[in-house]
Amino acid sequence: MNGTVYGQSLYLLAKEEGLEEGILQQMKVLAECFEEQPDYLKLLASHDLPKQERLDILDRDFGGKIHGYVLNFLKL
């Protein structure tokens, strides 16, 4: 699957639950943050770190701060 399919799935799920505006806002903020901190994305994409360690970084940095759907989307 590609990112477009995942993104569409996230949107449909959020819409079904009436969360689309909140999820969209969180995604916009994250996109801005990632644009300002490209090294963070490089870290998450690096295969020098085990996958579980990259997932732990996301949990540490975003757990409880963003909706679980958005966090799971980032983990994909």
TIBA-321940 format. One record per atom (N, C-alpha, C, CB): residue number from 1; residue in one letter; atom name; z negated, x negated, y negated. Coordinates in Angstrom, 3 decimals, decimal comma, always signed. Each point is the difference from the previous one (the first is absolute). Glycine has a CB too. Example, Ala and Ser with C-alpha at 12.3 -4.5 7.8 and 13.67 -1.06 7.14 Angstrom:
REM TIBA-321940
1/a/N/-7,800/-13,190/+5,690
1/a/CA/+0,000/+0,890/-1,190
1/a/C/+0,000/-0,900/-1,200
1/a/CB/-1,246/+1,892/+1,173
2/s/N/+1,966/-1,542/-2,223
2/s/CA/-0,060/-0,820/-1,190
2/s/C/-0,730/+0,770/-1,090
2/s/CB/+2,145/-1,184/+0,628
//
This chain:
REM TIBA-321940
1/m/N/+0,000/-0,847/+1,194
1/m/CA/+0,000/+0,847/-1,194
1/m/C/+0,000/-0,881/-1,242
1/m/CB/-1,225/+1,838/+1,235
2/n/N/+1,807/-1,307/-2,284
2/n/CA/-0,021/-0,759/-1,240
2/n/C/-0,962/+0,643/-0,999
2/n/CB/+2,376/-0,738/+0,401
3/g/N/-2,581/+0,065/-1,523
3/g/CA/-0,952/+0,463/-0,994
3/g/C/+0,301/+1,373/-0,551
3/g/CB/-0,358/-2,332/-0,558
4/t/N/+1,637/+2,672/+0,466
4/t/CA/+0,376/+1,306/-0,529
4/t/C/-0,517/+1,115/+0,902
4/t/CB/+2,040/-1,015/-1,051
5/v/N/-1,912/+0,835/+2,340
5/v/CA/-0,468/+1,011/+0,950
5/v/C/-1,523/+0,150/-0,109
5/v/CB/+1,934/-0,530/+1,563
6/y/N/-2,645/-0,596/-1,639
6/y/CA/-1,462/+0,061/-0,147
6/y/C/-0,386/+0,675/-1,310
6/y/CB/-0,225/-2,090/+1,373
7/g/N/+0,935/+1,735/-2,438
7/g/CA/-0,290/+0,594/-1,305
7/g/C/+0,227/+1,499/-0,001
7/g/CB/+0,626/-2,145/-1,072
8/q/N/+0,462/+2,572/+1,678
8/q/CA/+0,280/+1,441/+0,087
8/q/C/-1,063/+0,716/+0,829
8/q/CB/+2,457/-0,474/-0,219
9/s/N/-2,878/-0,167/+1,291
9/s/CA/-1,042/+0,597/+0,843
9/s/C/-1,312/+0,133/-0,766
9/s/CB/+1,098/-0,975/+2,036
10/l/N/-1,445/-0,056/-2,789
10/l/CA/-1,223/+0,062/-0,811
10/l/C/+0,105/+1,123/-1,017
10/l/CB/-0,363/-2,471/+0,303
11/y/N/+1,502/+2,583/-0,964
11/y/CA/+0,179/+1,048/-0,995
11/y/C/-0,121/+1,386/+0,630
11/y/CB/+1,478/-1,536/-1,317
12/l/N/-0,828/+1,736/+2,447
12/l/CA/-0,053/+1,319/+0,654
12/l/C/-1,419/+0,355/+0,426
12/l/CB/+2,349/-0,325/+0,796
13/l/N/-3,076/-0,641/-0,278
13/l/CA/-1,383/+0,239/+0,381
13/l/C/-0,849/+0,335/-1,220
13/l/CB/+0,279/-1,553/+1,945
14/a/N/-0,107/+0,781/-3,009
14/a/CA/-0,763/+0,244/-1,232
14/a/C/+0,340/+1,376/-0,574
14/a/CB/-0,051/-2,480/-0,474
15/k/N/+1,320/+2,845/+0,478
15/k/CA/+0,420/+1,298/-0,525
15/k/C/-0,595/+1,133/+0,817
15/k/CB/+2,120/-1,026/-0,831
16/e/N/-2,101/+0,860/+2,135
16/e/CA/-0,550/+1,021/+0,903
16/e/C/-1,478/+0,262/-0,307
16/e/CB/+1,644/-0,701/+1,779
17/e/N/-2,348/-0,341/-2,189
17/e/CA/-1,432/+0,130/-0,269
17/e/C/-0,314/+0,147/-1,490
17/e/CB/-0,420/-1,348/+2,043
18/g/N/+1,454/+1,464/-2,869
18/g/CA/-0,202/+0,174/-1,436
18/g/C/-0,521/-1,252/-0,691
18/g/CB/-0,428/+2,382/+0,450
19/l/N/+0,755/-3,535/+0,093
19/l/CA/-0,496/-1,265/-0,537
19/l/C/+1,079/-0,838/-0,669
19/l/CB/-1,714/+0,042/+1,763
20/e/N/+2,914/+0,513/-1,893
20/e/CA/+1,112/-0,841/-0,426
20/e/C/-0,194/-0,649/-1,363
20/e/CB/+1,437/+1,454/+1,341
21/e/N/-2,027/-0,761/-2,299
21/e/CA/-0,186/-0,590/-1,336
21/e/C/-0,982/-1,168/+0,044
21/e/CB/+0,483/+2,234/-1,038
22/g/N/-1,595/-2,057/+1,726
22/g/CA/-0,994/-1,069/+0,097
22/g/C/+0,528/-1,202/+0,754
22/g/CB/-1,780/+1,711/-0,082
23/i/N/+2,475/-1,464/+1,169
23/i/CA/+0,562/-1,092/+0,799
23/i/C/+1,079/-0,720/-0,800
23/i/CB/-0,499/+1,253/+2,136
24/l/N/+1,348/-0,508/-2,820
24/l/CA/+1,049/-0,608/-0,815
24/l/C/-0,616/-0,883/-1,081
24/l/CB/+1,509/+1,968/+0,444
25/q/N/-2,554/-1,488/-1,093
25/q/CA/-0,656/-0,790/-1,041
25/q/C/-0,571/-1,291/+0,575
25/q/CB/-0,541/+2,108/-1,248
26/q/N/-0,094/-2,023/+2,401
26/q/CA/-0,552/-1,201/+0,625
26/q/C/+1,110/-0,986/+0,370
26/q/CB/-1,923/+1,360/+0,877
27/m/N/+3,034/-0,855/-0,389
27/m/CA/+1,115/-0,873/+0,362
27/m/C/+0,578/-0,689/-1,240
27/m/CB/+0,519/+1,494/+1,961
28/k/N/-0,449/-0,779/-3,078
28/k/CA/+0,493/-0,593/-1,242
28/k/C/-0,922/-1,120/-0,473
28/k/CB/+1,052/+2,192/-0,617
29/v/N/-2,345/-1,956/+0,661
29/v/CA/-0,962/-1,011/-0,422
29/v/C/+0,095/-1,224/+0,911
29/v/CB/-1,532/+1,797/-0,901
30/l/N/+1,617/-1,570/+2,198
30/l/CA/+0,134/-1,117/+0,941
30/l/C/+1,279/-0,787/-0,250
30/l/CB/-1,299/+1,299/+1,690
31/a/N/+2,395/-0,606/-1,955
31/a/CA/+1,271/-0,683/-0,263
31/a/C/-0,124/-0,896/-1,227
31/a/CB/+1,264/+1,919/+1,029
32/e/N/-1,928/-1,435/-2,063
32/e/CA/-0,214/-0,807/-1,201
32/e/C/-0,870/-1,215/+0,306
32/e/CB/+0,225/+2,060/-1,411
33/c/N/-1,283/-1,848/+2,180
33/c/CA/-0,888/-1,108/+0,366
33/c/C/+0,743/-1,051/+0,818
33/c/CB/-1,953/+1,572/-0,029
34/f/N/+2,746/-1,138/+0,983
34/f/CA/+0,740/-0,930/+0,842
34/f/C/+1,059/-0,748/-0,815
34/f/CB/-0,403/+1,495/+1,987
35/e/N/+0,978/-0,816/-2,968
35/e/CA/+0,978/-0,654/-0,857
35/e/C/-0,663/-1,098/-0,834
35/e/CB/+1,346/+2,126/-0,082
36/e/N/-2,572/-1,854/-0,347
36/e/CA/-0,740/-0,981/-0,800
36/e/C/-0,561/-1,130/+0,851
36/e/CB/-0,569/+1,813/-1,597
37/q/N/+0,376/-1,576/+2,891
37/q/CA/-0,579/-0,986/+0,909
37/q/C/+0,907/-0,216/+1,220
37/q/CB/-2,313/+0,665/-0,768
38/p/N/+3,487/-1,254/+0,569
38/p/CA/+0,930/-0,148/+1,129
38/p/C/-0,558/-0,875/+1,129
38/p/CB/+1,866/+0,285/-1,620
39/d/N/-2,787/-1,179/+1,306
39/d/CA/-0,577/-0,843/+1,050
39/d/C/-0,819/+0,827/+0,996
39/d/CB/-0,061/-1,919/-1,619
40/y/N/-0,492/+3,027/+1,159
40/y/CA/-0,756/+0,870/+0,899
40/y/C/+0,924/+0,570/+1,080
40/y/CB/-1,605/+0,577/-1,873
41/l/N/+2,783/-0,142/+1,448
41/l/CA/+0,972/+0,519/+0,974
41/l/C/+0,470/-1,095/+0,944
41/l/CB/+0,735/+1,714/-1,663
42/k/N/-0,557/-2,915/+1,142
42/k/CA/+0,393/-1,117/+0,857
42/k/C/-1,075/-0,266/+1,046
42/k/CB/+1,331/-1,001/-1,885
43/l/N/-2,582/+1,092/+1,487
43/l/CA/-1,109/-0,189/+0,931
43/l/C/+0,052/+1,047/+1,108
43/l/CB/-1,400/-0,975/-1,849
44/l/N/+1,612/+2,226/+1,466
44/l/CA/+0,036/+1,081/+0,989
44/l/C/+1,213/-0,092/+0,925
44/l/CB/-1,212/+1,437/-1,630
45/a/N/+2,279/-2,038/+1,140
45/a/CA/+1,210/-0,125/+0,809
45/a/C/+0,013/-1,274/+0,837
45/a/CB/+1,205/+1,307/-1,729
46/s/N/-2,144/-2,191/+1,459
46/s/CA/-0,015/-1,296/+0,672
46/s/C/-0,372/+0,129/+1,471
46/s/CB/-0,595/-1,067/-2,166
47/h/N/+1,388/+0,435/+2,996
47/h/CA/-0,317/-0,017/+1,420
47/h/C/-0,905/-1,181/+0,347
47/h/CB/+2,188/+1,124/+0,481
48/d/N/-2,590/-1,882/-1,528
48/d/CA/-0,980/-1,068/+0,206
48/d/C/-1,387/+0,586/+0,253
48/d/CB/+1,353/-1,531/-1,472
49/l/N/-1,565/+2,751/+0,984
49/l/CA/-1,250/+0,713/+0,265
49/l/C/+0,222/+0,989/+1,127
49/l/CB/-0,737/-0,264/-2,398
50/p/N/-0,205/+0,357/+3,310
50/p/CA/+0,129/+1,022/+1,056
50/p/C/+0,041/+1,399/-0,613
50/p/CB/-1,215/-1,502/+1,625
51/k/N/+1,906/+2,392/-0,942
51/k/CA/+0,140/+1,372/-0,500
51/k/C/-1,360/+0,634/-0,288
51/k/CB/+2,129/+0,222/+1,299
52/q/N/-3,091/-0,401/-0,409
52/q/CA/-1,308/+0,621/-0,203
52/q/C/-0,667/-0,512/-1,274
52/q/CB/-0,236/+0,248/+2,479
53/e/N/+0,432/-1,506/-2,794
53/e/CA/-0,580/-0,549/-1,221
53/e/C/+0,656/+0,623/-1,239
53/e/CB/-0,500/-2,158/+1,214
54/r/N/+1,806/+2,370/-1,146
54/r/CA/+0,694/+0,658/-1,123
54/r/C/-0,486/+1,440/-0,155
54/r/CB/+2,026/-1,464/+0,368
55/l/N/-2,242/+2,153/+0,749
55/l/CA/-0,520/+1,374/-0,058
55/l/C/-1,413/+0,013/-0,563
55/l/CB/+1,431/+0,638/+1,961
56/d/N/-2,228/-1,620/-1,581
56/d/CA/-1,370/-0,103/-0,520
56/d/C/-0,001/-0,219/-1,510
56/d/CB/-0,752/-0,928/+2,205
57/i/N/+1,710/+0,151/-2,689
57/i/CA/+0,117/-0,225/-1,447
57/i/C/+0,266/+1,322/-0,712
57/i/CB/+0,865/-2,340/+0,400
58/l/N/+0,046/+3,130/+0,140
58/l/CA/+0,288/+1,308/-0,602
58/l/C/-1,227/+0,900/+0,030
58/l/CB/+2,394/-0,219/+0,699
59/d/N/-3,100/+0,235/+0,428
59/d/CA/-1,214/+0,812/+0,091
59/d/C/-1,038/-0,454/-1,021
59/d/CB/+0,451/+0,383/+2,436
60/r/N/-0,619/-1,693/-2,551
60/r/CA/-0,990/-0,544/-0,935
60/r/C/+0,357/+0,341/-1,451
60/r/CB/-0,467/-1,865/+1,621
61/d/N/+1,740/+1,707/-1,958
61/d/CA/+0,419/+0,175/-1,385
61/d/C/+0,193/+1,458/-0,405
61/d/CB/+1,076/-2,204/+0,175
62/f/N/-0,695/+3,059/+0,776
62/f/CA/+0,353/+1,369/-0,378
62/f/C/-0,789/+1,093/+0,711
62/f/CB/+2,224/-0,879/-0,456
63/g/N/-2,946/+0,527/+1,503
63/g/CA/-0,763/+1,009/+0,737
63/g/C/-0,977/+0,733/-0,901
63/g/CB/+0,227/-1,377/+2,055
64/g/N/-0,174/+2,691/-2,048
64/g/CA/-0,878/+0,819/-0,826
64/g/C/+0,444/+0,110/-1,443
64/g/CB/-1,817/-0,656/+1,486
65/k/N/+2,882/-0,055/-1,855
65/k/CA/+0,487/+0,024/-1,380
65/k/C/+1,295/+0,790/-0,145
65/k/CB/-1,084/-2,205/-0,354
66/i/N/+1,820/+2,306/+1,450
66/i/CA/+1,233/+0,783/+0,008
66/i/C/-0,053/+0,957/+1,189
66/i/CB/+1,321/-1,883/-1,115
67/h/N/-0,491/+2,892/+1,059
67/h/CA/+0,034/+0,986/+1,082
67/h/C/+0,367/-0,700/+1,311
67/h/CB/+0,649/+1,845/-1,629
68/g/N/-1,228/-1,395/+2,707
68/g/CA/+0,261/-0,578/+1,312
68/g/C/+1,469/+0,002/+0,383
68/g/CB/-2,245/+0,733/+0,651
69/y/N/+2,991/+0,278/-1,077
69/y/CA/+1,431/+0,043/+0,291
69/y/C/+0,718/-1,173/-0,662
69/y/CB/-0,110/+2,506/+0,190
70/v/N/-0,283/-2,799/-1,428
70/v/CA/+0,632/-1,107/-0,726
70/v/C/-0,379/-1,334/+0,657
70/v/CB/-0,046/+1,344/-2,161
71/l/N/-1,206/-1,476/+2,540
71/l/CA/-0,439/-1,234/+0,655
71/l/C/+0,758/-0,206/+1,312
71/l/CB/-2,282/+0,241/-1,052
72/n/N/+2,405/+0,805/+1,830
72/n/CA/+0,741/-0,105/+1,261
72/n/C/+1,473/-0,319/-0,244
72/n/CB/-1,600/+1,619/+1,045
73/f/N/+2,173/-1,068/-2,105
73/f/CA/+1,376/-0,301/-0,353
73/f/C/+0,152/-1,491/-0,304
73/f/CB/+0,294/+2,338/-0,901
74/l/N/-1,247/-2,899/+0,164
74/l/CA/+0,053/-1,431/-0,318
74/l/C/-0,083/-0,845/+1,269
74/l/CB/-1,058/+0,465/-2,230
75/k/N/+0,326/+0,014/+3,173
75/k/CA/-0,177/-0,759/+1,249
75/k/C/+1,279/-0,027/+0,854
75/k/CB/-2,428/+0,629/-0,037
76/l/N/+3,309/+0,311/-0,211
76/l/CA/+1,266/+0,001/+0,739
76/l/C/+0,837/-1,178/-0,410
76/l/CB/-0,063/+2,478/+0,181
//
